[in-house]
Amino acid sequence: MATRAGDADTICAVSTPPGEGGISIIRISGLKAHPILEKIFRPRGRKPRKRSYGRLRLGHIVDPADAREVDEVLAVLMAAPATYTREDIAEIHSHGGFAAQKAVMDLVMRQGARLAEPGEFTRRAFLNGRIDLVQAESVLDLIRSETDEELRYALTCLKGGLSAKMGLFRETLKQALVAVEATIDFPDEDLRIDLSGPFASLRKAKKGIDGLVSSYYEGKGLKQGFEVLILGRTNVGKSSLLNALALRERAIVTALPGTTRDLIEETLYLKGAKVRLIDTAGIRTPENVVEEEGIRRVRDKAAEADLIIWVLDGSAPYSDDDQRVLEDIRPYNKIVVANKCDLTQHLEYKLLVSQGISDILHISAQKGIGLDHLRSSLFSALAGKERKNSLLITTLRHRDILMKVSANITAAIDGLEAGAPPEILAFELQEALHHLGEITGETCPEEILDTIFSQFCIGK
């Protein structure tokens, strides 16, 4: 992987979150990291005769210009290549106030370091070969993890689980390509090169790749959360249900129909699964352009949702508006809920059964009745099944690339069976290798790297 202009600079950044805190960690990486620290750090007690690596020392940051003490800190030197970036690193653990951070950073930059770009420390770890691009992306996932499951899976990828799988696919592709290219290099030789073995392995690899592609739905749910729409006609208690599940007043609730005009979102955590719960405008014959737009958005969102909670009013008869809702959502994955079970029931359940709706949960959003059962049903419908794959694809970028790899392999296999020239087979296999390299970083374009690392914070 080629380096960029500026990669040889010594960089620095505050690696802890901005704001007031007990400790602020200032990180310096590059050839000047250790000389800079030695210029501005005065250890307490006797100064060691030689550099003390990997050991935190108490002392003061001192301005070399006038010997003024800036802050009392802990400082540590770390020697390449056994560091995060595989470069020399120095860290200063200062007090966490804005003034202390700024004073120390100003001194570090005056001694020759520049402020790091977002993700530049991790980018250097990638460029210097300590981690590949999959592992670099998992660092960001680790930082952004909101559930135990997200954290565990990000750590699995950081340790190289998914990278190792990509390595196996790469080796299978290389072996098949070597066998094909041998038939190209020696066309006039009486060589009988059997491609059945390498291509049998290629078929097996394609099956594994397709399995990872199909895991994207599960991986997307793990990383981004499952999207669940609360949907129904007006005044059935959708907003009350959102508030009850969220355990706080997130949506405005009144007795007036049509109170909710826009989509209101709340994130829940069910047994470690992230659920993005969305309260929607009630579906009915619109009375004005505002209602018409709100209902259009609801219908568009229903087609994208992972699950719909269809809310009916158990205390009222089944209406034409209820039927319109059913017609809109009939093809989609849904849980049917009869709300207001604490009131006298007037809903015609036989009418629902005649339309194929037999599994109905009875709840009261106001009284909290049946909500635990609903939460369990939500989890079972979304994430309760046993995980099919120990490895998942959690990003659209990885899924789309693996789909290209699978298509190249399919073309190579079909070409072999159809007697296509070996040059065609070799081209497809080379393309597959190139695409696979975009995942791990060997062939990833610079603009994609820029996009990935720009999502990081400056200190990472």
N, C-alpha and C positions, 0 to 999 in steps of 0.2 A: 504494500500500500504506500503510495507516494505521500511524502510530507508536504505541508503547505508552508508558504512564507510566514515566518513568525513562530513556527514550531520550535525553533531553537532558543526563543526568548525564555527568560525566567518569569514565571507568572505568579500572581498572588491573589487571594480572595478571602473574604470572611466566609467560612464554611458552615457556621451555625445560622439559624434563622434570624432575620433582622428583628430588632427590637431590644427592649431592656431585659437582661437576664443575668444569671449568676456568672456564667463563663462564656466567653466568645473565643472560638478557635479560628486563628488566622493561619492559612496554609500557604507555603511558598514551594514551588517546584521548578527545578531547572539547574543549570550549571552554577548559577550564582546563589543558590538557596543557602548553602552553608556559609559562604563569605558574608552574605548580607546579615545573617543572624549573628555571626561573630562580631560584626561592626556595631550592632545596636543592642546586644544582650550582654549584661554584666551579671554573671552568676554570683550568688551569695556564697561567702566563704572562699576557700582557696580555689583558684582557677585550675582545672585539670591540665596536665602537661600535654595531653593530646585530646583530639576530639572524642567526646563520649557519645557514641551512637546508641539510639534506642533507649535512652534514659532521660526521664523528665528531671529537669533541674530548676530549682527556685532561684529567682533573681529579679532584676529590673531591666526594663527597656529604657535605654538612654540615648538621647539625641547626641550624635557624635560632634555636632557643630558647637554645642555649648555645655556638654556633659550634664544636661538637665534630665532628671528622672521623669519618665512619662507614665509608667505603670509598673506595678509589681506583678510578675507573671510566672508561669511555668513554661519552659521551652524544651524542645526535643529535636535532635538531629536524626535523620534516617538516611542511610546510604543506599544508592542504586546498586544492583537492580531490585533489591528486596523491598520495594515500596509500591504504593498504589499505582504510580505513573511509570515505574521503572526508571525514574530519574531521582537525583538527590532531592530530598524533601526536608523542609524545616517547618515546625509548627510552633505557634505561640499561643498559649492559653491565657488570654488577658481577662480582665473584668468585662462584664457584658454590657456596659453602658455605651451609648452612642459616642460620647466624647473619647473614651478609651480606645474603642475600635478605630475611630477615625485617626486619632493621633498615631497609633501603631501602624496603620495602613499607610499613612502619609510618609512615615519614616522608611518603611519597606520600599515604597515606590521611589523615594528620593535616592535610595541606594542602588537602583537599577532594575527593579522588577516592574512589570506592567500588570494592570488589572486583567484577570482572566476573563475570557468570554464564557457564556453559558455552556456548561458541559465540557469545558476544555480539559479539566483534569482527567475525566473519564475518556475523552477523545484521545489524549496522550497515552493512556493505558491501552487503548485499542491500537493506536498507530505503532506503539512500541511492542506489540505482540503479547501483552500480558493477558488480555481477554479478546474474544472475537466480538463481532457486532451483536450477536444474539445475547451474549453475556452483558454487553454494554447496555442494551435495551432493558435487560432484566434489572439493572441497577436502578433505572428510572421506575420500573414497576415496583421494586422493593420500597423505594421512597414513597410511592403513591398508594401502597397497599392499605386498604381499609378493613379487611377481614383477615382472620387467621388463614383461610384457604388461599387468598391472594398472596399472603406473605410466604406461605410454604411453597407455593408453586414458583414464585419469583426467585426464591432461594434455590430451588431445584435447577432452574435455568442458569442462575449465576454460577452454580457449581459445575455447569457444563452438561447437564442432562440432555437438553435439546440439541446442543452443539455436537455431542457424541453421535446422536441419531443422524444428523446431517452428514457427519463424517462417514458413517457407514454407507449412506446413499451415494456419496461422492466416490467412495472406493469401488462400489459396484459399477457405477457409470464409467469410471476410468478403466476397469478391467474389460468391460464390453467394448469401449472405444479402442483399446490396444488391440483386441482381437480383430475388430473390423479394419483398423488401419494396417494390420499385417497383410490382409488380403489386397489392400491398395498398393502397398510398398513392393510386393513381390508378385505382380500380375502374371509374369511369364514363368514363374517357378512352379514346379509340380508339387505345390503344397496343398494339403487338404486341411484347411483350418476349420475346425468344428465350432460353429457359433452357438450351438444349442445350449451348452453349459452356461456361458456368460449371459445369454439372453433369458435363460430360465431364472437366473439370479436377478436379472433386470425386471422380469415380471413380478417376482416376489417384492422387489424394492418398490415397484409401482403400487402394489397393493398397500404397502406401508405408507407411502406418500398419500394415497387416496384416503387412507384411514385418518391421517393427520388433517387433511383438508376437511373431512366430514366432522372432525372434532371442533371446528371453529365455533359452532353454535354454543357448545358447552364452554369453550374457552372464553367466548365473548361474554357469556353470562358470569363467569368467574371474575373477569377483569372489569367489565363495564357495568355489570348488574343486569338483571332481567327486567324488562319493561312490562308493567302490568297496568292496564287501563280499568278504571272503575267507570262503568258505562250503564246507562239506562235512561228512561224518560225522566222528565222533570219531577222533582219533589218526592223521589223515592228514598232519599237519605244517602246519596252518594258522598256528599261532603261530610256528613256525620260519620260515615264509615271510614273515610280517610283520616279524620281527626281521631277516631277511636283506635285505629291500627297504629297511627303515629304517636299516640299517647300525648297529643298536645293539640291546641286549637290552630291548625294550619290553614283551614279553609273557613270562610264565613258561612254560617248556617242560619237561615231564617225560614219562616213558614211560607215565604213567597216563592212560587215556582220561578225557575230561571235565574236564581241568584248567581250561580257560577256561569261566567261568560267566557273565560279563558281556561287554558290548561294549567292546573296547579300540581306541582311535583313534590314528592317527599320520598326520601330514601329510608328503607327499612333493612334490618339485618335479621334473617330467619335462619337460625342454626348455622351461621357463618356464610349464608348466601345473601348477596346484595340484591335488593329488590327496589326498583324505581317505580313507586306507586303514583299514578297520575289520575287526578280527579278531573272529570270532563263536564262540559256543558250538557244539559239534558237534551235528549233527542225528541223533538216534537215538530209539528208544523210551525215553521218560523213566523214570527209576527213582525220582524223588521230585519234590515240588512245586517245588523250586528249579530242577531241570533242565527241568521242564515250562515254567516261566516264562521261562527263558533261551531255550528253543527257540521259544516264542511270539514273543518279541521279535525273534529272527532272522528269522522268517517275515514279520513286519510290516515289518522294515527292508528285506528283499529287494524288496518291492513298490515301495519309494521310491528304491532305489539307481540310480545312473546305469549301473553295470556290476557284474557279479558275477564273481569268480574262483572257479570251481568246482574244488576240489582233490580229486584222487583219489590213492590210494596205489598207485603202479605196482608195488610189491613184493607186493601182496596181491590175491586174487581180487575181482572185482566182487561187492558184497554187496547184500542187501535194503535196508540203510540208504542205500547209494549210490543205489539206485533211488528211494527215497523223496525224497532230495534232488533228483534230476532232475525228479521229478513236481512238486515245489514251485517249481522255478525255470525250468521249460521255456519259459514265455512271455517270459522276461526276457532282456535283453542280457547276454551272458556270454562269458568266455574259459575254456576247459577246460584244466586243468593236471594232468599226471600227475607227482606228486612221487616222490622217492626213486629216480630213474633210475640212481643209482650202485649200486643193489642188483639182485639177480636179479629179473627181471620176471615177474609172474604175472597181471597185469591182462588180461582178455579184451577186446582192442581191437575184435575183430570184433563182439562184442555191442554195443559202443557205436556202431559204424558202422551197425549194423542199426536203431538208434534215432535216426539222423540226426546223430550226433556224430562228425564225421570230422576236424575240425581240432583236434588235441591237441598242446599244448606239453609237452615232456619236460624236467623240471628236477630239481635236487637242492637243496633249500633249505639243507641242512646243508653241502654241498660248494660251493655257489655256482654250480653248473652251470646254464646256460640262463637266468640271471636277466636278462642284458642283452637277450636276445630277448624275454623277458616284458615288460620295461620298454618296449621299442619297440612291442610289441603293445598294451600299455595306452595309450600315447600315441596310436597310430593309431586305436584304438577310441573314444577320448574327445575328442581335440582335434587329431588329425593331419590332418583334412580342411581344405582351403583355406577360409578364412573367406568366408562368403557375403556378409556385409555389412560395410562399413567402419564403420558405426555400429551399436551394439548397445544393447539394453535390459538393464540389469544389476540393476534393482531391481523388486521386486514392485509397488511403488506406481506406478511409471511404466507397467508392463505393464497393470495393472488399469484405469488411467485411459485409456490408449490403446484398450483394448477397449471402453470406454464411448463414446469418440469414434467408433470404427468403427461401433458399433451405431447411433448417432445418424445418421451419414452414410448408412448402409444404409436406415434408416427414411425419410430424406428422399428418397433416390433411388427407393425403392419407392413412396413417396407420389406423386412426380411422375409415374411411369409409370402409377399407378392413378387419376390425376386428382384427388388429394386437394386440399382448399382450400389456398391459399398460406399461410394462417396456421399450418397444421400443419407445412408444410415449414420455415417460419421458426422455429417453436418447436424443431424438431429441430436446426437449424443453430445456434441460440443456445445450446442445451444443449451441443452439441459444442464451441463456442468456450469456454463456461464450464469444461468439463472440461479442455480443453487448457491453459487458464490455470492450472489446479491444478498442472500440471507445472512451468511456468516461474515461477509464483508470483503472477501477477496476481490470481487468484481463490482462492488457497489459504487455507483456514480457519486461524484463529490457533492452534487446538490442534494442527494438523498441523505448523505452523512450530515450535511449542514442542517437539514430539516430535523433529523433525529436528535442531534446534540443540542439544537437550539431550544428543545423542550426542557432541558435540565436547568437547575438553578446555577448561579454563577460559581458557587463554592464547590460544585461537584463535577 
